[in-house]
Amino acid sequence: ASEAAEVAGWHASSPRKSGELTRDLALMCCLCLQHLAEDVAPVLTHGLDFLSEHKEVVLAALSRDNLNLQRLVRSNELLRQAIARSWRAWQREEIGPPPGDAGSDRDGSPARSREREFSKVASMRELTGPLLRDPVSDLRPL
């Protein structure tokens, strides 16, 4: 988890030109970090230890003090929601999905054509759709 934050260029230092953080990369990293806290850690034998071990680095990466991430948030509600959800998932004391979580994000739509299934836009839309359907408040400290 901490490696994912550093790879994404979220460390305190400035982003490297060759590996500059993009909105798409930041969005995918936030979704992965949320998934780690809510879905992966609960099935690990030492899930709470896993979260505790990486919590400080992940929360620093998601904080408003991270200017590399904050410059991407302007006019991007999807990224703002992904950051808020990921931050909430890592703030929680217990592991697992939040109470009252709707569960699956799939809409149950019929199978799509193979081309559409693998298109970048369709994949991004499917992964990020729940962020706007069920928004959360951004409770990160200012």
Secondary structure, DSSP 8 states (H G I E B T S, - for coil): -HHHHHHTT-SSS---STT---HHHHHHHHHHHHHIIIIIGGGSTTHHHHHHHHHHHHHHHHSTT-HHHHHHHTT-HHHHHHHHHHHHHHH-SS-SS-TT-------------HHHHH-HHHHHHHHHHHHHHS--------
